[in-house]
Amino acid sequence: MDYVQSLQHDDGHVTLMKLIKLIKPGIIFGNIVTLCGGFFVAVQGNFSWVVFLSALIGMAFVIACGCVLNNYIDRDIDQLMKRTQKRPSACGLVSLRFAVSYSFILGIVGFVALYLGTNNLTVIIAAIGLFAYVVAYTLWFKRSSIFGTVVGAISGAVPPVIGYTAVTNRFDAVALTLFIILVCWQMPHFFAIAIYRKDDYAAANIPVLPLKRSMLYTQVNALIFVVLYVIATLMLAVVAHVHLLYLAVAFILGIAWIALSIKGFNAEDKAHWARKMFIFSIVSITLLSIFMAV
C-alpha cells in the first residue's frame, strides 16, 4: 500500500482532512493554549516573536508527530470504540510506512524549530514528553495498567514547561509548579472521560479506574486531584510574578471545580455529571492559561 492508497476515501480521492485528523488538531490546540500560559509567565516584558513562534510551531509539530504514531498504534482498540471508529487509522486507511514517514517529517520540523529558536533544555524536555506519550503511555501503560492515566498526564504536562523554558532556559520552581498544575488538572479531566465513556473503554479492554476499581473510588481520586490542582494554581502566585487577576480567577475556578466534584457523589446520572466535569476542566485550564498572560 503506497502513500496515496493509504489515504484514499471509498471514492478514491486523497483528502487533506485525513491528514489533519491524524494529527488530532483539538489536542494540539489545547496543548498550545497551556504552552502560551507558561510562555507569558516567563516573558515579563521581554517578548520575542522568534522565541514565541519557534516554541509554538515547534511544539505543535512535535505533538502532531506523537499523535500520528498514537493513531497508528491504537488502530486496533480504536476500531472497538464508538468515539474513534471513524479515524483513518481505525478504518485501515493508514499504512505503517505512511504513519512512520508522516510522523518523522513532523517530528523533524518540530525539533528543528525548537533547536533553532529556543534552547537545548527545551529540546530535551520536548523529547522526553514525546517519548513518554508514544512509548511509555501508548505502547505500554495505556493497555496494561490503571496508571496509564498518570503516565499520560506526565506527557501532557510538558507544553507549559516548554513555554516557560523556551524563555528562561532553566527548570526551576516555576517550571515545576506549571508541571504539577497540568498533571493534577489532567487526572480529573481523564477520570471524567473514563466515566462517561466507560462502555467504550470496556469494549476496548482499556484498564481505566472506573472499570478496575469503582465509581466511588474514581470520584474520590478526582476530588483529591482537583484539590491538589487548586493548591498548585495558587502556589504559582508565590513562585512566579502573576497578576492579581490571575489569583482571583484561579481561586474562583478552583472553588467552583471542587464544588462540582463534591456534587458528583450524590449525582444520579454519573455520566451526565462526568460530562460537566470534562467541560469545566477545559474551561478552567483555558481561562487559567489566558490569565497567566495578563
N, C-alpha and C positions, 0 to 999 in steps of 0.2 A: 504494500500500500504506500503510495507516494504522498507528498505533501498535499497536493491538490485533492486527491481522492480522500484523504483523511479528514478533510474539512468540507465535504460536499453535503448539500441538502438532498432530500429524496429526489428533487427535480434536477440535481446535477450541478447546481451553481454554488461556487465558493462564496462565502459571505464574511464580511468584516465582523458581523455580530458574533459569530462563533469565536473568532479571535479575541474579541472583547470579553465574552462570557468566561473564557478560560482563565483570564487574569483576575476575575472577581472584583470588578470596579467598586462595588459597595464596600468591600473590606479595605481596599486601597484608600478610598476616600476617608473612611473612619480613622484609619491609622495616620493619614496625613494631617487630619484635624488635631490629633494629640501631639504629633511632631511639631506642629506650629505652636502649640501651647508651650512645649519645652523650649523651643527656639526663642520665643519672646520673653520667657522668664530670664533667659541668659543675656539677651541683647542689651538691655539697659541703655538705650540710646545709641549704641554703636552698630546700627543696622548696616548690613552688607548684602546687596542684591546677589552678588556672586555666591556667597556662602549660603544664603537662603534658598536660592534656586537649585544649587548643587545638592543640598541636603534634601530638598523636597523632591526633585526629579530623581535623584539617585536612589532614595529610599522607596519611592513609588515603583521604580523598575525592579529593585531587589524584592519587594513584596510581590510584585507581579510574577517574578521568577518562581518564588515559593508557591504561589497559588496555582500556577500551571502544573508544577510537579505534584502538588497535593491533589489536584483534579484527576491527574492520570493515575496516581497510586490508589486513590479512593474510588476508582470507577466501579469496582465490584460491589462495594457497600452502597454507593450512590444509586445503583440500579434497584436497590431494595427499599429506598426511602422515597416517599412521595415528593418531598421537598426538592430532591436532587435528581429525580429520574430523567429529567429532560436536559440535563447538562450534556454537552457534546461528547465528553469523555464517557459518560454513563451510557450513551447511545451507541458507543463503539465507533464514533466518527473521528477519533484521535489516535494516531499510531504512536508507538513508543519513540520512533525516530523523530516524529514531529514534536512531541512533547519535550524531549531532551534538547532538540535543536532550538526550539522556540524559547524555552526557559534559559538555555545557555546564552542566547543573544540578549535577552532581557537582563540577565544577571551581569553580564559583561558591561553593558551600558550603565547599569546602576552602580556597580562598584567603581568603574572609571570616573563617573561623575562625582562620587563621594571622595575618591582619591585626589582628583584634580582640584576640587573646590572646597574640601573641608580639611581633614587631618587623619593621620594613621589610626588614632584611637577610635574615631567614628567608623572607619572602615572595619576595624576588628570587631566592634560591637555589632555592626550590621551583619557580619559573617557569622557571629555567634547566634544571633537571632534567626538567621536563615537556617542554620544547622539545627537549632532547637525545634523549629517549625517542621521542617521536612523530614529529618531523620528521627529525632527523639519523639516528637509528637505524632506525625503522620504515619511513619513506618512502625513505630513500636508502641508507645503508651496509649494512643487513642483506641487501638484494637484490643489491648490486653489488660488495662488497669483503670480503676476509677481515678487514679492520679493523672490520667491523661489531661484532665481539666487544668491541673496545676501546671503541667509542662506547657500546655497551650497558652496559659496565662503568662508564663515567663517570656515566651517568644513575642506575645502580643504587647508586652510592656516595654519593648525595645524602642519604638518610634519616638516617644517624648525624650528619652535619653539621648537618642541620635540628634534630635533638635537642639538639645542643650549642649552636648559635647562638640557639635559642629562649630559652635561659637566659642566655647571656653577651652576646649582641648583638655578637659580634665573630668575625672569621675569623682565627684565629691559628695557631700551630704545632700546637696540639692538634687543631683542626678539620682542618688539612691532613693530619695523621697519620691521623686517622679516615678521611679520604677515601682516602688511599693504601692503608690496610688493606683497605677494601672493594673498591677497584679490583683490587688484587693477589689478593684472595680470589676475585673473580668470574671471573678469567681461567681458572684451572684448573677451576673449577666448570663454566663453559661448555664448556671443552675436553672434559671428561668426558661431558657431554650430547652433544656433537657426535660423539664416538667411538661411544657405544652407540646413538645414534640416526642413525648415518651414512646408512643406507638411506633414512630419511625425508627427510633434508636433500638427498640426491642426487635423490630423486623430485621435490622442490620446486625443485631447482636453486639452492639456497642455498649461497653460497661460503664454507663453513666450512673451517678449517685442515686437518682430516684428508682432505678431498676435494681441496683445491687444492695441498697440499704433500705430506706423507707422514705416516704414523703416527709414525715416529721423530721427525720434526720437531715434531709436535704434543706428543709426550711430553716432549721436551727443553724446549719452551716452558712446558709445565705445571710441570715441576720448577723452572724458573727463577722463575716467579711464586710458587710455593709458598715457595721460599726467601725471596723478597722480602717475601712476606706475613708470614712468621715474624719477620723482622727488624723490620718495621713494627709488629707487635703488641708486640714487646719494647721498641721505641722509645717506645711510648705511656707506658711506665712512667717514662721520662726526662722527657717534656714535660708529663705530667699527674699528678695525685695519684690513684693507684690503689693498691688493697690488694696486699699481698704474695701473697695467694691468686690474684689475677689474674695476676701474673707467673709463678707456678708453673704454673697451668693453661695459660697461653699457651705456655710453654716445652715442657711435656709434649705438648700437642696439636700444636705445631709440629714437634717431633721425629718424632712418630708419622706426621704427614702427609708429611713428607719421606721417611720410610722407605717408606711406601705408594707414593709417587711413583716411587721408585727400583725398587721391586719390580715395577712395571709393565713395565719394559724386558725382563724375562725371562718375563713372563706369556704363556702360550699363547693364552688366551682374553682378548683385549683388551677386548671388550665387557663381560665379567664384571668385569674389573679396573676399567674405567671406571665401572661402577655403584657399586663400592665407593668410588671416589674421590668420586663425586657424593654418596653418603650421608654419607661422612666430612666433606665440606665443609659440609654442612648442620649436622651435629652440632657441628663445630668453631666455626662462627660463632655458633651459638645459645648454646653454653656460654661462649664468649668475651664475648658481649653480657651474659649473666647476671652473670658475674664482674666486669664493668665496674661493675656496680651495688653490689658489695659494699663 
